[in-house]
Amino acid sequence: QVQLVESGGGLVQAGGSLRLSCAASGRTFSTYHMGWFRQAPGKEREFVAAIHWSVGTTYYADSVKGRFTISRDNAKNTVYLQMNSLKPDDTAVYYCAADKLWTTMTRGNVGVIDYWGKGTLVTVSS
């Protein structure tokens, strides 16, 4: 069992930065691939970024590539999402996710993700 709690959301002006954190509980956290998804009002939840549990490989949606960076600290059971050069289109609720399968995470198969956090709201003003 893995429980995920996000933090770090808030209101920021376009061009600004935020860092989201996801604290995980559970002894097997380090064996799960971790990811971030987001859901804007009236839209479906979409994949943002993922990080492999062992080799640290990262993968990003094209819309955030070069602006967002995902990282993890297995000793602290925490995954981060550093978001730079934020745009109004980045406004959404951001969810932390954990899954045993790399392809499930990177393909954004939201219906079969093992664990979700409750989300944290990011609002980017123009």
C-alpha positions in Angstrom: 0.0 0.0 0.0 1.3 3.5 -0.9 -0.3 6.7 0.2 0.6 10.0 -1.6 0.3 13.5 -0.4 1.0 16.5 -2.7 2.0 20.0 -1.6 3.4 23.1 -3.1 0.6 24.3 -5.3 -0.5 27.9 -5.4 -1.0 31.1 -7.4 1.9 32.3 -9.6 2.2 34.8 -12.4 3.1 33.6 -15.9 6.8 33.1 -16.3 7.2 32.2 -12.6 8.2 28.9 -10.9 6.7 26.5 -8.4 8.0 23.3 -7.0 5.5 20.5 -6.1 6.3 17.8 -3.7 4.7 14.4 -3.2 5.4 12.6 0.1 4.8 8.9 0.0 4.2 6.4 2.7 4.8 2.7 2.5 7.9 0.6 2.7 7.9 -0.3 -1.1 7.8 3.3 -2.4 11.3 3.0 -3.9 10.1 0.2 -6.2 7.3 2.2 -7.8 7.7 4.4 -10.8 6.4 7.9 -9.9 4.7 10.4 -12.0 2.8 13.7 -12.2 -0.5 14.2 -14.0 -2.8 17.2 -14.2 -6.4 18.0 -14.8 -7.6 21.3 -16.0 -11.3 22.4 -15.5 -13.5 20.6 -18.1 -10.6 18.5 -19.4 -9.4 14.9 -18.9 -6.5 14.1 -16.7 -3.3 14.1 -18.6 0.2 12.8 -18.2 2.9 15.4 -17.3 6.1 13.6 -16.2 7.5 10.3 -14.9 10.6 9.0 -13.3 11.8 5.4 -13.2 12.2 3.8 -9.8 15.7 2.4 -10.3 17.6 3.9 -13.1 16.1 7.4 -12.7 15.1 7.7 -16.4 12.7 10.6 -16.9 9.9 11.1 -19.4 7.9 14.2 -20.2 4.9 15.3 -22.1 5.8 17.5 -25.0 3.9 20.4 -23.5 6.2 20.7 -20.5 9.5 19.4 -21.9 12.3 21.9 -21.2 10.3 23.7 -18.6 9.5 21.0 -15.9 11.8 18.7 -14.1 10.8 15.6 -12.2 13.1 14.2 -9.5 12.9 11.8 -6.6 14.6 11.2 -3.3 14.1 7.6 -2.3 15.6 8.2 1.1 12.9 10.8 1.9 10.1 8.9 0.0 9.5 12.1 -1.9 9.1 13.0 -5.6 9.3 16.6 -6.9 8.1 18.5 -9.9 10.1 21.7 -10.5 8.0 23.9 -12.8 9.6 26.9 -14.6 8.4 29.3 -17.2 4.8 28.7 -16.2 2.0 29.5 -18.6 -1.7 30.1 -18.0 -2.3 26.8 -19.8 -0.5 25.0 -17.0 -3.3 25.9 -14.6 -4.7 22.6 -13.3 -4.9 20.3 -10.3 -1.7 18.3 -10.2 -1.8 14.8 -9.1 1.0 12.5 -7.9 0.9 8.9 -9.1 2.6 5.6 -8.4 2.6 2.5 -10.6 4.7 -0.7 -10.9 4.6 -0.6 -14.7 6.7 2.0 -16.6 4.5 1.8 -19.7 1.4 2.5 -17.7 2.9 5.6 -16.4 4.4 7.0 -19.6 1.4 6.1 -21.7 -0.8 8.0 -19.3 -3.2 5.1 -18.7 -5.0 7.0 -15.9 -7.6 4.3 -15.5 -5.2 1.7 -14.3 -2.7 3.7 -12.2 -2.0 1.9 -8.9 -2.1 4.9 -6.6 -3.1 8.6 -6.7 -2.7 11.5 -4.4 -5.6 13.9 -3.8 -4.0 16.7 -5.9 -2.8 20.2 -5.4 -4.0 23.2 -7.3 -1.7 25.3 -9.5 -3.1 28.6 -10.9 -1.0 30.6 -13.3 -2.2 34.1 -14.0 -1.5 36.0 -17.2 
